[in-house]
């Protein structure tokens, strides 16, 4: 039987691909470009300099917002991963009344606009007499991050082989030991993926954080959003560029380890 020759990619396909990638990456290229602008007024590119990268480190307000954002993202992600992992395993293992209803309710925080979640969180904390603080930010972020953890883990646990757990129990492991030594390690790729998604959502959030942040607590996205109504300093472009570089480096390292495993 004659083998079919692979279709040649036409010039139109190359052009279309070029347009798509330009649309995706040109904004990031412009951020990096303007982070090296000699002018602090980023309307016109006047020259090349790296002074803003040193200046951003000495900007106390900017570094304070960055530290708050990182702390919020890490704490809320850790709590979300624990709650989401246990909820996913419980929903998968056990049958009980109302399971299907709870299963469907899990998607509501995903599809509801962030504005509604922010207002609802503010109203709830106010009604309970809770003062807005770092922990109200954490609770609000966990609220919208947990469903994403569960949805991500479901795709992993769907192909889970329960016979491995049964084999561990037959060899003398109790349920907790089986959970820690067998179940969670097998779900780890999904847990890591969910954690990365949760961390990204938390670091990027503006609307919900705006409603539940305490006095004097301004996350980096909120600070940048406030600057957008006036003038965004070149230091913000430098910080954004640094985040882009770190993200690319992290992706390259992760891809390297993934290739070694394969």
C-alpha positions in Angstrom: 0.0 0.0 0.0 1.4 3.3 -1.1 2.2 5.7 1.7 0.6 9.1 1.6 3.0 12.0 1.4 2.6 14.6 4.2 0.9 17.7 3.0 3.2 20.7 2.4 2.5 23.7 4.5 1.6 26.7 2.3 2.8 30.2 2.6 -0.6 31.3 3.8 -0.3 29.0 6.8 3.1 30.5 7.7 1.6 34.0 7.4 -1.4 33.1 9.6 0.9 31.5 12.2 3.1 34.6 12.2 0.0 36.8 12.8 -1.2 34.7 15.7 2.1 34.7 17.5 2.6 38.4 16.8 -0.8 39.0 18.4 0.1 36.9 21.4 3.7 38.1 22.1 4.0 41.6 20.7 2.5 43.2 23.9 5.1 41.4 26.1 7.9 42.5 23.7 6.7 46.1 24.0 6.7 45.8 27.8 10.3 44.6 27.8 11.2 47.3 25.3 9.7 50.2 27.3 11.3 48.9 30.5 14.7 50.0 28.9 13.4 53.4 27.9 15.5 56.3 29.2 12.4 58.4 29.6 10.0 57.9 32.5 7.2 59.0 30.2 6.5 55.9 28.1 4.8 57.7 25.2 8.0 57.8 23.1 11.0 55.5 23.2 14.0 57.8 23.5 16.9 55.5 24.3 18.2 52.4 26.0 19.0 52.0 29.7 18.8 49.4 32.5 18.5 51.9 35.4 14.9 51.2 36.0 15.6 47.6 37.0 17.8 48.9 39.8 15.3 51.7 40.6 12.4 49.3 41.0 14.2 47.4 43.8 14.6 50.6 45.8 10.9 51.6 45.3 9.5 50.7 48.7 5.8 50.9 47.8 6.2 48.8 44.7 8.2 46.1 46.6 5.7 46.1 49.4 2.9 45.5 47.0 4.9 42.7 45.3 5.6 41.1 48.6 2.0 41.2 49.6 0.9 39.7 46.3 3.4 36.9 46.5 2.5 36.1 50.1 -1.2 36.1 49.3 -0.7 33.9 46.2 1.4 31.3 48.1 -0.8 31.1 51.2 -4.1 31.0 49.2 -2.6 28.4 46.8 -1.4 26.2 49.6 -4.8 26.2 51.3 -6.6 25.7 48.0 -4.5 22.7 47.0 -5.2 21.0 50.4 -8.9 21.6 50.3 -9.2 20.9 46.6 -7.3 17.7 46.7 -9.2 16.3 49.7 -12.5 17.4 48.1 -11.7 15.7 44.8 -10.6 12.4 46.4 -13.7 12.4 48.6 -16.1 13.2 45.7 -14.4 10.4 43.7 -14.4 7.7 46.4 -17.7 8.1 48.2 -21.4 8.1 47.1 -23.9 10.1 49.2 -27.1 12.1 48.8 -26.7 15.4 47.1 -23.4 14.5 45.5 -24.5 15.5 42.0 -25.8 18.8 43.3 -22.6 19.6 45.1 -20.7 18.5 42.0 -22.7 21.0 39.8 -22.4 23.8 42.4 -18.6 23.6 42.2 -18.8 25.2 38.7 -20.7 28.3 39.9 -17.6 30.2 41.3 -15.9 29.6 37.9 -18.7 31.0 35.7 -19.9 33.8 38.0 -18.2 37.2 37.2 -15.5 38.3 39.6 -17.4 41.5 40.4 -20.2 39.4 41.9 -17.8 37.3 44.0 -16.1 40.5 45.2 -19.4 42.1 46.2 -20.6 38.9 47.8 -17.4 38.5 49.8 -17.5 42.1 51.0 -21.2 41.7 52.1 -20.5 38.5 53.9 -17.5 39.8 55.8 -19.3 43.0 56.7 -22.4 41.1 57.9 -20.2 38.9 60.1 -18.4 41.9 61.5 -15.0 40.8 60.1 -12.5 43.6 59.5 -10.9 43.6 56.1 -7.3 42.3 56.4 -4.8 40.0 54.8 -6.9 37.0 55.8 -10.0 38.3 54.2 -8.0 38.4 51.0 -6.8 34.8 51.6 -10.4 33.6 52.2 -11.7 35.3 49.1 -8.9 34.0 46.9 -9.4 30.4 48.2 -13.1 30.7 47.4 -12.4 31.1 43.7 -9.2 29.0 43.5 -10.6 25.8 45.0 -13.0 25.0 42.1 -10.1 25.3 39.6 -8.0 22.9 41.6 -10.9 20.4 41.7 -11.6 20.7 38.0 -7.9 20.2 37.1 -7.6 17.2 39.4 -10.8 15.5 38.0 -9.1 14.9 34.7 -6.2 13.2 36.5 -8.3 11.1 38.9 -10.6 10.0 36.1 -8.0 7.5 34.9 -6.9 6.6 38.5 -6.3 2.8 39.0 -7.9 1.9 42.4 -6.3 -1.5 42.3 -3.0 0.2 43.3 -4.6 1.5 46.5 -6.2 -1.9 47.2 -2.8 -3.5 46.7 -1.2 -1.1 49.3 -3.9 -1.9 51.8 -3.5 -5.7 51.2 0.2 -5.2 52.1 -0.8 -3.6 55.5 -1.0 0.1 54.8 -3.9 1.9 56.5 -6.1 4.5 54.7 -4.0 7.5 55.8 -0.7 5.8 54.8 -2.2 4.8 51.4 -3.4 8.3 50.9 0.0 9.8 51.6 2.2 7.2 50.0 0.1 6.1 47.0 -2.9 8.3 46.1 -1.3 11.7 46.4 1.9 10.8 44.6 -0.1 9.4 41.7 -2.2 12.6 41.6 0.9 14.9 41.9 1.1 16.0 38.3 -2.6 17.2 38.5 -1.9 18.8 41.9 1.0 20.7 40.6 -0.9 21.9 37.5 -3.8 23.0 39.7 -1.4 24.8 42.0 0.2 26.7 39.1 -3.2 27.7 37.8 -4.4 28.8 41.3 -1.2 30.8 41.9 -1.6 32.5 38.5 -5.2 33.4 39.2 -4.3 34.7 42.6 -1.4 36.8 41.5 -3.4 38.3 38.6 -6.6 39.2 40.5 -7.7 42.8 40.8 -11.5 43.0 41.2 -12.0 40.6 44.2 -8.9 41.8 46.0 -10.1 45.4 45.6 -13.3 44.7 47.6 -11.8 42.7 50.4 -8.4 44.3 50.9 -7.7 45.8 54.3 -6.7 49.4 54.9 -3.2 50.1 53.5 -3.0 46.7 51.8 -2.6 47.2 48.1 -1.6 44.2 46.0 0.5 44.7 42.9 -2.4 44.4 40.4 -4.4 46.9 42.3 -1.5 49.3 42.4 -0.9 49.0 38.7 -4.6 49.4 38.0 -4.6 52.6 40.0 -1.5 53.9 38.0 -3.3 53.1 34.7 -5.7 56.0 35.3 -2.7 58.4 35.4 0.8 57.3 34.3 2.4 53.9 34.7 6.0 54.4 35.7 8.9 52.7 33.9 9.7 50.9 37.1 6.4 48.9 36.7 7.5 48.0 33.1 10.8 46.8 34.5 9.1 44.7 37.2 6.7 43.2 34.6 9.7 42.4 32.4 11.4 40.6 35.3 8.3 38.6 35.9 8.2 37.6 32.2 11.8 36.5 32.3 11.3 34.5 35.5 8.2 32.8 33.9 10.1 31.9 30.8 13.1 30.5 32.8 10.7 28.5 34.9 9.0 27.1 31.8 12.3 26.1 30.2 13.4 24.3 33.4 10.1 22.5 33.7 10.2 21.5 30.0 13.8 20.2 30.5 12.8 17.9 33.5 9.7 16.7 31.6 11.9 15.7 28.6 14.3 13.8 31.0 11.4 11.9 32.5 10.1 10.8 29.1 
